[in-house]
Amino acid sequence: MRVCELLIHEREIEIRQQSVHATQMRNELASYAHSVADMAPMLKKSKIYVDAAPFLKIKKDIQAFLNRDANINTKPINGTPDNAGSAK
């Protein structure tokens, strides 16, 4: 179970426990269900996170990893340029 699902489930249990009667419980659960959405559509709607420090650090780390991986793949195996050892 994902963290989001667990938090939603915990909140629904809390609503059930705090409701005085069945109608209140149904109304509260319906209201809560309408206020909760999947993460992907919410991230598409809100772009504020792209300026957040944790997001920028992750982005920088990924870029560094990809650059490092690209550098490793372009280096010759024996440590010399491909044409340095060839005869003319």
PyMOL commands that place a pseudoatom at each C-alpha (Angstrom):
pseudoatom trace, name=CA, resn=MET, resi=1, chain=A, elem=C, hetatm=0, pos=[0.000, 0.000, 0.000]
pseudoatom trace, name=CA, resn=ARG, resi=2, chain=A, elem=C, hetatm=0, pos=[1.382, 3.403, -0.966]
pseudoatom trace, name=CA, resn=VAL, resi=3, chain=A, elem=C, hetatm=0, pos=[1.861, 6.138, 1.626]
pseudoatom trace, name=CA, resn=CYS, resi=4, chain=A, elem=C, hetatm=0, pos=[-0.903, 8.240, 0.043]
pseudoatom trace, name=CA, resn=GLU, resi=5, chain=A, elem=C, hetatm=0, pos=[-3.353, 5.343, 0.221]
pseudoatom trace, name=CA, resn=LEU, resi=6, chain=A, elem=C, hetatm=0, pos=[-2.439, 4.679, 3.844]
pseudoatom trace, name=CA, resn=LEU, resi=7, chain=A, elem=C, hetatm=0, pos=[-3.007, 8.326, 4.812]
pseudoatom trace, name=CA, resn=ILE, resi=8, chain=A, elem=C, hetatm=0, pos=[-6.355, 8.375, 3.009]
pseudoatom trace, name=CA, resn=HIS, resi=9, chain=A, elem=C, hetatm=0, pos=[-7.408, 5.170, 4.761]
pseudoatom trace, name=CA, resn=GLU, resi=10, chain=A, elem=C, hetatm=0, pos=[-6.386, 6.570, 8.159]
pseudoatom trace, name=CA, resn=ARG, resi=11, chain=A, elem=C, hetatm=0, pos=[-8.396, 9.757, 7.551]
pseudoatom trace, name=CA, resn=GLU, resi=12, chain=A, elem=C, hetatm=0, pos=[-11.465, 7.766, 6.517]
pseudoatom trace, name=CA, resn=ILE, resi=13, chain=A, elem=C, hetatm=0, pos=[-11.241, 5.718, 9.720]
pseudoatom trace, name=CA, resn=GLU, resi=14, chain=A, elem=C, hetatm=0, pos=[-10.940, 8.944, 11.703]
pseudoatom trace, name=CA, resn=ILE, resi=15, chain=A, elem=C, hetatm=0, pos=[-14.062, 10.356, 10.000]
pseudoatom trace, name=CA, resn=ARG, resi=16, chain=A, elem=C, hetatm=0, pos=[-16.006, 7.164, 10.777]
pseudoatom trace, name=CA, resn=GLN, resi=17, chain=A, elem=C, hetatm=0, pos=[-14.970, 7.291, 14.432]
pseudoatom trace, name=CA, resn=GLN, resi=18, chain=A, elem=C, hetatm=0, pos=[-15.787, 10.979, 14.916]
pseudoatom trace, name=CA, resn=SER, resi=19, chain=A, elem=C, hetatm=0, pos=[-19.145, 10.991, 13.127]
pseudoatom trace, name=CA, resn=VAL, resi=20, chain=A, elem=C, hetatm=0, pos=[-22.155, 11.379, 15.376]
pseudoatom trace, name=CA, resn=HIS, resi=21, chain=A, elem=C, hetatm=0, pos=[-24.611, 9.709, 12.990]
pseudoatom trace, name=CA, resn=ALA, resi=22, chain=A, elem=C, hetatm=0, pos=[-24.687, 7.907, 9.618]
pseudoatom trace, name=CA, resn=THR, resi=23, chain=A, elem=C, hetatm=0, pos=[-25.719, 10.955, 7.578]
pseudoatom trace, name=CA, resn=GLN, resi=24, chain=A, elem=C, hetatm=0, pos=[-22.830, 13.015, 8.944]
pseudoatom trace, name=CA, resn=MET, resi=25, chain=A, elem=C, hetatm=0, pos=[-20.428, 10.174, 8.206]
pseudoatom trace, name=CA, resn=ARG, resi=26, chain=A, elem=C, hetatm=0, pos=[-21.638, 9.860, 4.593]
pseudoatom trace, name=CA, resn=ASN, resi=27, chain=A, elem=C, hetatm=0, pos=[-21.415, 13.623, 4.058]
pseudoatom trace, name=CA, resn=GLU, resi=28, chain=A, elem=C, hetatm=0, pos=[-17.925, 13.851, 5.568]
pseudoatom trace, name=CA, resn=LEU, resi=29, chain=A, elem=C, hetatm=0, pos=[-16.652, 10.858, 3.585]
pseudoatom trace, name=CA, resn=ALA, resi=30, chain=A, elem=C, hetatm=0, pos=[-18.140, 12.227, 0.348]
pseudoatom trace, name=CA, resn=SER, resi=31, chain=A, elem=C, hetatm=0, pos=[-16.595, 15.632, 0.979]
pseudoatom trace, name=CA, resn=TYR, resi=32, chain=A, elem=C, hetatm=0, pos=[-13.219, 14.082, 1.759]
pseudoatom trace, name=CA, resn=ALA, resi=33, chain=A, elem=C, hetatm=0, pos=[-13.370, 11.821, -1.320]
pseudoatom trace, name=CA, resn=HIS, resi=34, chain=A, elem=C, hetatm=0, pos=[-13.976, 14.865, -3.520]
pseudoatom trace, name=CA, resn=SER, resi=35, chain=A, elem=C, hetatm=0, pos=[-11.032, 16.717, -1.972]
pseudoatom trace, name=CA, resn=VAL, resi=36, chain=A, elem=C, hetatm=0, pos=[-8.549, 13.889, -2.572]
pseudoatom trace, name=CA, resn=ALA, resi=37, chain=A, elem=C, hetatm=0, pos=[-7.053, 13.312, -6.020]
pseudoatom trace, name=CA, resn=ASP, resi=38, chain=A, elem=C, hetatm=0, pos=[-4.261, 11.302, -7.584]
pseudoatom trace, name=CA, resn=MET, resi=39, chain=A, elem=C, hetatm=0, pos=[-0.804, 12.813, -7.342]
pseudoatom trace, name=CA, resn=ALA, resi=40, chain=A, elem=C, hetatm=0, pos=[0.036, 12.919, -11.080]
pseudoatom trace, name=CA, resn=PRO, resi=41, chain=A, elem=C, hetatm=0, pos=[-2.904, 15.138, -12.127]
pseudoatom trace, name=CA, resn=MET, resi=42, chain=A, elem=C, hetatm=0, pos=[-2.261, 17.451, -9.181]
pseudoatom trace, name=CA, resn=LEU, resi=43, chain=A, elem=C, hetatm=0, pos=[1.395, 17.833, -10.140]
pseudoatom trace, name=CA, resn=LYS, resi=44, chain=A, elem=C, hetatm=0, pos=[0.352, 18.640, -13.711]
pseudoatom trace, name=CA, resn=LYS, resi=45, chain=A, elem=C, hetatm=0, pos=[-2.048, 21.319, -12.470]
pseudoatom trace, name=CA, resn=SER, resi=46, chain=A, elem=C, hetatm=0, pos=[0.391, 22.895, -10.025]
pseudoatom trace, name=CA, resn=LYS, resi=47, chain=A, elem=C, hetatm=0, pos=[3.893, 23.759, -11.166]
pseudoatom trace, name=CA, resn=ILE, resi=48, chain=A, elem=C, hetatm=0, pos=[4.967, 25.438, -7.901]
pseudoatom trace, name=CA, resn=TYR, resi=49, chain=A, elem=C, hetatm=0, pos=[7.005, 22.389, -6.900]
pseudoatom trace, name=CA, resn=VAL, resi=50, chain=A, elem=C, hetatm=0, pos=[9.535, 22.988, -9.715]
pseudoatom trace, name=CA, resn=ASP, resi=51, chain=A, elem=C, hetatm=0, pos=[11.026, 25.876, -7.721]
pseudoatom trace, name=CA, resn=ALA, resi=52, chain=A, elem=C, hetatm=0, pos=[11.193, 23.920, -4.450]
pseudoatom trace, name=CA, resn=ALA, resi=53, chain=A, elem=C, hetatm=0, pos=[14.674, 23.212, -3.094]
pseudoatom trace, name=CA, resn=PRO, resi=54, chain=A, elem=C, hetatm=0, pos=[14.202, 19.411, -2.780]
pseudoatom trace, name=CA, resn=PHE, resi=55, chain=A, elem=C, hetatm=0, pos=[12.993, 19.180, -6.388]
pseudoatom trace, name=CA, resn=LEU, resi=56, chain=A, elem=C, hetatm=0, pos=[15.891, 21.286, -7.651]
pseudoatom trace, name=CA, resn=LYS, resi=57, chain=A, elem=C, hetatm=0, pos=[18.396, 19.112, -5.746]
pseudoatom trace, name=CA, resn=ILE, resi=58, chain=A, elem=C, hetatm=0, pos=[16.917, 15.921, -7.192]
pseudoatom trace, name=CA, resn=LYS, resi=59, chain=A, elem=C, hetatm=0, pos=[16.991, 17.447, -10.666]
pseudoatom trace, name=CA, resn=LYS, resi=60, chain=A, elem=C, hetatm=0, pos=[20.656, 18.476, -10.222]
pseudoatom trace, name=CA, resn=ASP, resi=61, chain=A, elem=C, hetatm=0, pos=[21.602, 15.018, -8.912]
pseudoatom trace, name=CA, resn=ILE, resi=62, chain=A, elem=C, hetatm=0, pos=[19.902, 13.297, -11.845]
pseudoatom trace, name=CA, resn=GLN, resi=63, chain=A, elem=C, hetatm=0, pos=[21.636, 15.594, -14.325]
pseudoatom trace, name=CA, resn=ALA, resi=64, chain=A, elem=C, hetatm=0, pos=[25.013, 14.908, -12.687]
pseudoatom trace, name=CA, resn=PHE, resi=65, chain=A, elem=C, hetatm=0, pos=[24.334, 11.164, -12.820]
pseudoatom trace, name=CA, resn=LEU, resi=66, chain=A, elem=C, hetatm=0, pos=[23.361, 11.298, -16.482]
pseudoatom trace, name=CA, resn=ASN, resi=67, chain=A, elem=C, hetatm=0, pos=[26.437, 13.381, -17.334]
pseudoatom trace, name=CA, resn=ARG, resi=68, chain=A, elem=C, hetatm=0, pos=[28.671, 10.970, -15.437]
pseudoatom trace, name=CA, resn=ASP, resi=69, chain=A, elem=C, hetatm=0, pos=[27.071, 8.019, -17.229]
pseudoatom trace, name=CA, resn=ALA, resi=70, chain=A, elem=C, hetatm=0, pos=[27.503, 9.733, -20.603]
pseudoatom trace, name=CA, resn=ASN, resi=71, chain=A, elem=C, hetatm=0, pos=[31.188, 10.399, -19.850]
pseudoatom trace, name=CA, resn=ILE, resi=72, chain=A, elem=C, hetatm=0, pos=[31.770, 6.775, -18.874]
pseudoatom trace, name=CA, resn=ASN, resi=73, chain=A, elem=C, hetatm=0, pos=[30.171, 5.538, -22.108]
pseudoatom trace, name=CA, resn=THR, resi=74, chain=A, elem=C, hetatm=0, pos=[32.301, 7.826, -24.312]
pseudoatom trace, name=CA, resn=LYS, resi=75, chain=A, elem=C, hetatm=0, pos=[35.688, 6.929, -22.808]
pseudoatom trace, name=CA, resn=PRO, resi=76, chain=A, elem=C, hetatm=0, pos=[37.753, 4.356, -24.741]
pseudoatom trace, name=CA, resn=ILE, resi=77, chain=A, elem=C, hetatm=0, pos=[38.303, 1.078, -22.940]
pseudoatom trace, name=CA, resn=ASN, resi=78, chain=A, elem=C, hetatm=0, pos=[42.138, 1.144, -23.033]
pseudoatom trace, name=CA, resn=GLY, resi=79, chain=A, elem=C, hetatm=0, pos=[42.362, 4.803, -22.012]
pseudoatom trace, name=CA, resn=THR, resi=80, chain=A, elem=C, hetatm=0, pos=[43.676, 6.080, -25.340]
pseudoatom trace, name=CA, resn=PRO, resi=81, chain=A, elem=C, hetatm=0, pos=[41.785, 7.700, -28.199]
pseudoatom trace, name=CA, resn=ASP, resi=82, chain=A, elem=C, hetatm=0, pos=[40.444, 5.219, -30.737]
pseudoatom trace, name=CA, resn=ASN, resi=83, chain=A, elem=C, hetatm=0, pos=[42.772, 6.350, -33.553]
pseudoatom trace, name=CA, resn=ALA, resi=84, chain=A, elem=C, hetatm=0, pos=[45.981, 6.869, -31.478]
pseudoatom trace, name=CA, resn=GLY, resi=85, chain=A, elem=C, hetatm=0, pos=[47.162, 3.280, -31.781]
pseudoatom trace, name=CA, resn=SER, resi=86, chain=A, elem=C, hetatm=0, pos=[46.271, 2.765, -35.431]
pseudoatom trace, name=CA, resn=ALA, resi=87, chain=A, elem=C, hetatm=0, pos=[48.984, 2.469, -38.047]
pseudoatom trace, name=CA, resn=LYS, resi=88, chain=A, elem=C, hetatm=0, pos=[49.153, 4.895, -40.991]
for i in range(1, 88): cmd.bond("trace and resi %d" % i, "trace and resi %d" % (i + 1))
show_as sticks, trace
zoom trace
